[in-house]
Amino acid sequence: MKYFRWRPQVLLAAILVLSTGATTLGLAAEAAASGEWEKTVKAAEEEGAVTIYMTQAFESVFREGFQKRFAKIKVNIVTGRGFQLAQRIMNERRGEKYLPDLYIGGNVSPLTVFHKAKILEPIQPLLLLPEVVDPEIWFEGKHHYNDPEGRYIFIFEGTPRSGEITYNTKLVNPAEFRSYWNLLDQKWKGKIVTVDPLVAGPINSAQIFFYKHPELGPEFLRRLYTETNMTIVRANEQLMDWLSTGKYALGFGARDVDNAIAQGLPLNQFSPGHMKEGASLAAYNGTLSFFNRAPHPNAAKVATNWLLSRDGQSTWLDHNARTVGQYDSLREDIPKDKVSPLSRRTKSGQYLSMKGEWIQEIGAIRDMIKQALAAK
């Protein structure tokens, strides 16, 4: 057998040719993408508008960011809570009105309503900008989706949460908690308040996290609701009042905790790395869906790429910072200094990513909780 021995000069020349060729191919790909982008923006400007149904948190993001960047594309915005917008969209479509191009919001309605009704188009064909298409700039080096096929509900938010637990800083020393199992200590019996655990809300993500975590599971969730003698309230205002005044030491499922902390109330939450079992990682308000029969497909493509770009995600995080920064982007190449420490991922963090299909198990989880409450 004959072997070919590379001479140094030949090897160097080959490397230069290969690297130059790779660079040329890369530049060609970027040029092609740039040309396609410019053509899409022009087509979007001819459409003249994009209609987005979104949760209210994104309105100023698009008013202050996208609209200034693309002045010739009018942004028509309809805001509301997820279930309200889902009901409206389905009613409109039953009347053969196909109004929204995109939906931006939480992770429940897109999966349980839009995906189930088969009214969504894949997201990947919308992605044009190299900085958006490149999976390496996203968490875990990939694009994340919330649907079983991994095509229709794009996730751009990855916010860690430690069981949606809020505590009164005058009554609780966080050093006493190193595991979620510590919540079952007799010391805290009768000192925990929770929003109704059988009603939809942030508490559901915590329930799913506890239920699916290999070190917690159904047994922990059953004992949590059986042994702690929790008090159940319906209104978030009452829960926050009782926690801040010290009537209760710990609370589950509270909303607007970051704002309460900023106002100086004696409240806090466990940081994502505090418990040895880690934290959940979910999209509370950061998914994107594209409807079939969209009236402005090119404008929808422009809006999608802008939202997922460095500019769009940075604008979103800047807006979050003005409301105490309660969400984190799955993009890894943008500054996260404005994200609240309670909501910021870290490279050393231990996270259980919440899978979309787990939402389908919430009925069984609620049944188990209902039985546990009846048995306490």
C-alpha positions in Angstrom: 0.0 0.0 0.0 1.4 3.4 -1.0 1.0 6.4 1.3 1.1 10.0 0.1 3.2 12.3 2.2 2.0 15.9 2.4 4.8 18.5 2.0 4.3 21.5 4.4 3.9 23.9 1.5 1.3 21.7 -0.1 -0.6 21.2 3.2 -0.6 24.9 3.9 -1.9 25.6 0.4 -4.7 23.0 0.8 -5.8 24.5 4.1 -5.9 28.0 2.6 -8.0 26.7 -0.3 -10.4 24.9 1.9 -10.7 27.8 4.4 -11.1 30.3 1.6 -13.7 28.1 0.0 -15.6 27.7 3.3 -15.5 31.5 3.8 -16.7 32.1 0.3 -19.6 29.7 0.8 -20.4 31.4 4.1 -20.4 34.8 2.5 -22.5 33.5 -0.4 -25.1 32.1 2.0 -25.2 35.4 3.9 -25.6 37.3 0.7 -28.4 35.0 -0.4 -30.1 35.4 2.9 -29.7 39.2 2.8 -31.2 39.3 -0.7 -34.2 37.2 0.4 -34.6 39.4 3.5 -34.6 42.6 1.5 -37.2 41.1 -0.9 -39.4 40.0 2.0 -39.2 43.4 3.7 -40.3 45.1 0.4 -43.2 42.7 0.0 -44.2 43.3 3.7 -44.2 47.0 3.1 -46.5 46.5 0.1 -48.8 44.5 2.4 -48.6 47.5 4.7 -49.6 45.9 8.0 -49.1 42.9 10.3 -51.8 41.8 12.8 -50.6 40.3 16.0 -52.7 39.0 18.9 -50.6 39.1 22.0 -50.5 39.3 25.8 -50.2 42.9 26.9 -46.6 42.6 28.0 -45.5 42.7 24.3 -47.5 45.8 23.1 -44.9 48.4 24.0 -42.1 46.0 22.7 -43.6 46.3 19.2 -44.8 49.9 19.5 -41.3 51.1 20.6 -39.2 48.6 18.8 -40.6 47.1 15.7 -42.8 50.0 14.6 -39.9 52.4 14.7 -37.6 50.0 12.8 -40.2 49.2 10.1 -42.3 52.4 9.8 -44.0 51.3 6.6 -45.5 48.2 8.2 -48.4 49.2 10.5 -48.7 47.0 13.6 -52.3 46.1 14.4 -52.3 44.8 18.0 -55.0 43.0 19.9 -54.1 42.3 23.6 -55.7 40.1 26.2 -55.0 37.1 28.4 -54.3 33.9 26.6 -57.7 32.2 27.1 -59.5 35.4 26.0 -57.5 35.7 22.8 -57.9 32.0 22.0 -61.6 32.2 22.4 -61.8 35.3 20.2 -59.6 33.8 17.5 -61.7 30.6 17.3 -64.9 32.6 17.2 -63.6 34.8 14.4 -62.5 31.7 12.4 -65.9 30.1 12.9 -67.3 33.3 11.2 -64.7 32.9 8.4 -62.7 35.9 9.6 -59.0 35.3 9.3 -57.6 38.3 11.0 -54.3 37.6 13.0 -51.0 36.7 11.4 -49.2 35.8 14.6 -49.9 35.0 18.3 -47.4 35.9 21.0 -48.0 34.8 24.5 -47.9 31.9 26.9 -47.6 28.1 26.3 -51.0 26.8 27.0 -53.5 28.3 24.4 -51.2 27.7 21.4 -51.0 24.0 22.3 -54.4 23.2 23.6 -56.4 25.4 21.3 -54.6 26.4 18.1 -52.5 23.3 17.6 -55.4 21.1 18.5 -57.6 22.9 15.9 -54.8 22.5 13.3 -54.8 26.2 12.4 -51.0 26.8 12.6 -48.3 26.8 10.0 -44.7 25.8 10.6 -42.3 28.5 12.0 -39.1 27.3 10.3 -39.9 28.6 6.8 -40.4 32.1 8.3 -36.8 32.3 9.6 -34.5 34.2 7.3 -31.9 36.2 9.3 -28.7 34.1 9.8 -28.5 35.3 13.5 -32.0 33.8 14.0 -31.5 30.7 12.0 -28.2 29.7 13.7 -29.1 27.2 16.4 -25.8 27.8 18.3 -26.9 31.1 19.7 -29.9 29.5 21.4 -30.0 27.7 24.7 -28.7 24.1 24.3 -27.6 24.9 20.8 -31.1 24.4 19.2 -34.4 25.9 18.5 -37.1 25.0 21.0 -40.7 24.2 20.3 -43.7 23.5 22.5 -45.6 21.2 20.2 -45.0 17.4 19.8 -43.8 17.8 16.2 -41.4 20.6 17.1 -42.6 22.8 14.2 -45.5 25.1 15.1 -45.0 26.8 18.5 -41.6 28.5 18.8 -40.3 29.1 22.3 -38.0 32.1 22.8 -38.3 32.3 26.6 -36.6 30.1 29.1 -37.3 31.4 32.6 -36.3 29.3 35.7 -38.7 29.1 38.6 -38.3 27.4 42.0 -41.8 26.1 42.5 -43.6 29.5 42.4 -42.9 29.8 46.2 -42.9 33.2 47.8 -41.9 33.7 51.5 -42.1 36.4 54.1 -38.4 37.5 54.8 -39.2 38.2 58.5 -40.5 34.7 59.1 -38.4 32.5 56.9 -34.7 32.0 56.8 -34.0 30.6 53.3 -31.0 28.7 54.7 -33.5 26.4 56.3 -34.6 25.2 52.9 -32.2 23.2 50.8 -34.8 20.8 49.3 -38.4 21.1 48.4 -39.0 18.3 50.9 -38.3 20.8 53.7 -41.7 22.3 53.0 -43.1 19.2 54.7 -41.4 20.0 58.0 -43.8 20.3 60.9 -42.6 23.8 61.6 -44.4 25.1 58.5 -47.7 23.2 59.0 -50.6 25.7 58.9 -48.3 28.5 57.8 -48.6 28.1 54.1 -51.2 29.8 51.9 -51.9 29.1 48.2 -54.0 30.3 45.3 -56.6 27.7 44.4 -54.6 24.8 43.2 -57.4 23.6 40.9 -57.6 26.8 38.9 -55.4 27.6 35.9 -52.5 29.9 36.5 -48.7 30.0 37.4 -49.4 27.4 40.1 -49.9 24.8 37.3 -46.3 25.0 36.2 -45.1 24.4 39.7 -47.5 21.4 40.1 -46.2 19.9 36.8 -42.6 20.5 37.9 -43.1 18.7 41.2 -45.1 15.9 39.6 -42.5 15.2 36.8 -39.3 15.8 38.8 -37.6 12.4 39.4 -36.6 13.4 42.9 -40.0 14.6 43.9 -42.9 13.1 41.9 -46.5 12.3 42.7 -45.6 11.3 46.3 -44.2 14.7 47.1 -47.1 16.5 45.5 -49.7 14.3 47.4 -48.0 14.9 50.7 -47.6 18.6 50.1 -51.4 19.0 49.9 -52.2 16.4 52.5 -49.7 17.2 55.3 -49.1 21.0 55.3 -52.7 22.1 56.1 -52.5 24.8 53.4 -55.0 27.7 53.3 -56.6 28.2 49.9 -57.5 31.7 48.6 -59.0 32.8 45.3 -57.6 36.3 45.0 -53.9 37.1 44.4 -54.4 40.3 46.4 -55.5 38.5 49.5 -52.6 36.0 49.2 -50.0 38.9 48.9 -51.6 40.8 51.7 -51.5 37.8 54.1 -47.9 37.0 53.1 -46.6 40.6 53.5 -48.3 41.1 56.8 -47.0 37.8 58.2 -50.2 36.0 58.7 -48.6 33.2 56.6 -44.9 32.5 56.1 -45.0 30.8 52.7 -47.2 31.1 49.6 -47.7 29.3 46.4 -48.7 30.7 43.0 -48.5 34.4 43.8 -48.4 36.9 40.9 -46.5 40.2 40.5 -44.0 39.2 43.2 -41.2 41.2 41.6 -43.2 44.4 41.8 -44.0 43.7 45.4 -40.4 43.2 46.2 -39.5 46.5 44.4 -42.1 48.3 46.5 -40.2 47.2 49.6 -42.6 44.6 51.0 -40.9 41.9 53.1 -41.2 39.2 50.4 -38.8 37.2 48.4 -38.6 33.9 46.3 -36.0 31.2 46.3 -33.4 31.7 43.6 -33.4 29.1 40.8 -30.3 27.4 42.2 -31.3 27.4 45.8 -32.9 24.0 46.1 -30.8 20.9 45.5 -33.4 19.6 43.0 -32.9 22.7 40.9 -35.7 24.6 39.1 -38.2 24.3 36.3 -37.5 26.0 32.9 -40.6 27.2 31.1 -42.1 29.8 28.7 -44.6 31.7 30.8 -45.1 34.4 28.3 -42.7 33.7 25.4 -44.1 31.6 22.5 -44.7 32.5 18.9 -47.3 31.0 16.6 -48.1 31.6 12.9 -51.7 31.1 11.6 -52.7 29.5 8.4 -54.6 31.8 6.0 -52.6 34.7 7.5 -53.6 38.0 5.7 -50.0 39.4 5.8 -47.6 36.5 5.4 -44.6 38.6 4.4 -45.1 41.1 7.2 -45.5 38.2 9.6 -42.1 36.9 8.4 -40.5 40.3 9.1 -42.1 40.6 12.5 -41.0 37.0 13.4 -37.4 37.6 12.4 -37.3 40.9 14.2 -38.7 39.5 17.5 -36.2 36.6 17.5 -33.2 38.8 16.5 -30.7 40.3 18.9 -32.5 43.7 18.6 -36.0 42.2 19.2 -35.0 40.0 22.2 -32.9 42.8 23.7 -35.9 45.2 23.3 -38.1 42.6 25.0 -35.6 42.2 27.9 -35.3 46.0 28.2 -39.1 46.2 28.6 -39.0 43.5 31.2 -36.5 45.4 33.1 -38.9 48.3 33.4 -41.4 45.9 34.9 -38.7 44.3 37.2 -37.4 41.8 34.7 -39.3 38.7 35.3 -38.5 36.7 32.1 -35.3 35.4 30.4 -34.6 34.9 26.7 -33.4 31.6 25.3 -30.9 33.6 23.2 -27.5 33.1 24.7 -25.7 35.9 22.9 -27.4 38.9 24.4 -26.7 40.6 27.8 -28.8 39.3 30.7 -27.7 41.9 33.3 -31.2 43.5 33.3 -32.9 40.2 34.0 -33.9 39.7 37.6 -31.7 37.2 39.5 -34.9 35.3 40.4 -35.6 34.8 36.6 -32.1 34.4 35.1 -30.6 31.2 33.9 -27.0 30.4 34.8 -24.6 28.1 33.0 -24.2 26.0 36.1 -27.9 25.8 36.8 -29.8 22.5 37.1 -33.1 22.8 35.2 -36.0 20.5 34.3 -37.3 21.8 31.0 -41.1 21.7 30.9 -42.3 19.8 27.9 -45.4 20.9 26.1 -47.1 17.6 26.2 -46.9 17.6 30.0 -49.7 20.2 30.0 -52.0 17.4 28.9 -51.4 15.8 32.3 -52.7 18.7 34.4 -56.2 17.1 34.6 -54.7 14.0 36.3 -52.6 16.1 38.6 -55.6 18.2 39.7 -57.5 15.0 40.4 -54.7 13.8 42.6 -54.6 17.2 44.4 -58.3 17.1 44.9 -58.1 13.7 46.6 -55.2 14.9 48.7 -57.1 17.9 49.9 -60.1 15.8 50.7 -57.9 13.5 52.8 -56.1 16.1 54.9 
